[in-house]
Amino acid sequence: MRALFQRFMYGRYGYDQLGWFLLTLYLILYLLTLLTRWNIFYWLGTAIIFFAIYRIFSRNLPRRRAENTRFLHAASPVIRWWKLRSAIWKDKEHRYFKCPNCGQQLRVPRGKGKINITCRSCGASFEENS
């Protein structure tokens, strides 16, 4: 059975980051449909899942890659923000500051009192409490 499915999927696009996002969005809309009983969520979810299935079985690989690239380009600020917040939340040994001049994120040891921080990008210096 597995070999049959592998043979069927040969030359087809399969899953990527956009596919997983569409699947997650479908599940959220499905839950909203169950909670609110609004048909708009049902129809949006149905359209999204059909588009995701179409992408999975598509043989137009360059077009699907271009769609995924556009999605990743659009989602990259959110992904970077999420990864930074996750790192800050997990890191109990450091404090994070944003340079007032260029906006670069700077990491300093926690618990050192008032320290002078120099930005490694622009060279601006400012004082903060760690």
C-alpha positions as CSV (number, residue, x, y, z in Angstrom):
1,M,0.0,0.0,0.0
2,R,2.8,2.4,0.9
3,A,4.6,1.7,-2.4
4,L,1.4,2.4,-4.3
5,F,1.0,5.7,-2.6
6,Q,4.6,6.6,-3.2
7,R,4.2,5.8,-6.8
8,F,1.1,7.9,-7.0
9,M,2.8,10.9,-5.3
10,Y,5.9,10.7,-7.6
11,G,6.2,14.0,-9.4
12,R,3.6,15.7,-7.3
13,Y,4.3,18.6,-5.0
14,G,3.3,17.4,-1.5
15,Y,3.5,19.5,1.7
16,D,5.4,22.6,2.4
17,Q,5.1,25.5,4.9
18,L,2.2,27.0,3.1
19,G,0.4,23.7,3.1
20,W,0.8,23.3,6.8
21,F,-0.4,26.9,7.3
22,L,-3.5,26.2,5.2
23,L,-4.2,23.0,7.1
24,T,-3.9,24.8,10.5
25,L,-6.1,27.6,9.2
26,Y,-8.7,25.1,8.1
27,L,-8.7,23.5,11.5
28,I,-9.2,26.9,13.2
29,L,-12.1,27.7,10.9
30,Y,-13.6,24.3,11.5
31,L,-13.5,24.9,15.2
32,L,-15.1,28.3,14.7
33,T,-17.8,26.7,12.7
34,L,-18.5,24.2,15.5
35,L,-18.5,26.9,18.1
36,T,-20.5,29.6,16.3
37,R,-22.6,27.7,13.7
38,W,-21.8,30.4,11.2
39,N,-21.8,29.1,7.6
40,I,-19.2,31.6,6.5
41,F,-16.5,29.8,8.4
42,Y,-17.6,26.5,7.0
43,W,-17.4,27.7,3.4
44,L,-14.0,29.5,3.9
45,G,-12.6,26.4,5.5
46,T,-13.9,24.2,2.6
47,A,-12.3,26.5,0.0
48,I,-9.0,26.5,2.0
49,I,-8.9,22.7,2.3
50,F,-9.6,22.2,-1.4
51,F,-6.9,24.6,-2.3
52,A,-4.5,22.8,0.1
53,I,-5.4,19.4,-1.5
54,Y,-5.0,20.9,-5.0
55,R,-1.5,22.1,-4.0
56,I,-0.5,18.7,-2.6
57,F,-1.4,16.8,-5.7
58,S,-0.3,19.4,-8.2
59,R,2.4,18.5,-10.8
60,N,3.2,22.2,-11.4
61,L,6.3,22.2,-9.1
62,P,7.7,25.7,-10.1
63,R,4.4,27.4,-9.5
64,R,3.9,25.7,-6.1
65,R,7.5,26.6,-5.1
66,A,6.9,30.2,-6.1
67,E,3.7,30.3,-4.0
68,N,5.6,28.9,-1.0
69,T,8.4,31.4,-1.5
70,R,5.9,34.3,-1.5
71,F,4.2,33.0,1.6
72,L,7.6,32.6,3.4
73,H,8.6,36.1,2.4
74,A,5.3,37.6,3.7
75,A,5.4,35.5,6.9
76,S,9.1,36.1,7.7
77,P,8.5,39.1,10.0
78,V,6.0,37.2,12.1
79,I,8.3,34.1,12.2
80,R,11.3,36.2,13.3
81,W,9.2,38.0,15.9
82,W,7.9,34.7,17.3
83,K,11.4,33.2,17.4
84,L,12.8,36.2,19.2
85,R,10.0,36.3,21.8
86,S,10.5,32.6,22.3
87,A,14.2,33.0,22.9
88,I,13.7,35.9,25.3
89,W,11.1,33.9,27.2
90,K,13.3,30.9,27.6
91,D,16.6,32.8,28.3
92,K,16.6,33.5,32.1
93,E,20.3,34.5,32.2
94,H,20.1,37.5,29.9
95,R,18.1,40.7,29.3
96,Y,17.3,41.9,25.8
97,F,17.4,45.6,24.8
98,K,16.7,47.4,21.5
99,C,19.2,49.9,20.3
100,P,17.6,53.4,20.4
101,N,19.6,54.4,17.3
102,C,19.2,51.5,14.8
103,G,16.8,49.0,16.5
104,Q,19.2,46.1,16.7
105,Q,18.4,43.6,19.5
106,L,21.2,43.4,22.1
107,R,21.6,40.7,24.7
108,V,23.4,41.5,28.1
109,P,23.9,39.4,31.2
110,R,21.1,39.7,33.8
111,G,21.8,41.0,37.3
112,K,24.8,43.2,36.7
113,G,23.1,46.4,37.8
114,K,23.4,49.6,35.7
115,I,25.6,49.0,32.7
116,N,26.7,50.9,29.6
117,I,25.6,49.0,26.5
118,T,27.3,49.6,23.1
119,C,25.5,48.6,20.0
120,R,27.6,46.3,17.8
121,S,25.9,47.5,14.6
122,C,26.0,51.3,14.9
123,G,28.3,51.9,17.8
124,A,25.7,53.9,19.8
125,S,26.1,53.7,23.6
126,F,23.3,53.9,26.2
127,E,22.9,53.0,29.8
128,E,20.4,50.4,31.1
129,N,19.7,48.4,34.2
130,S,20.3,44.7,33.7
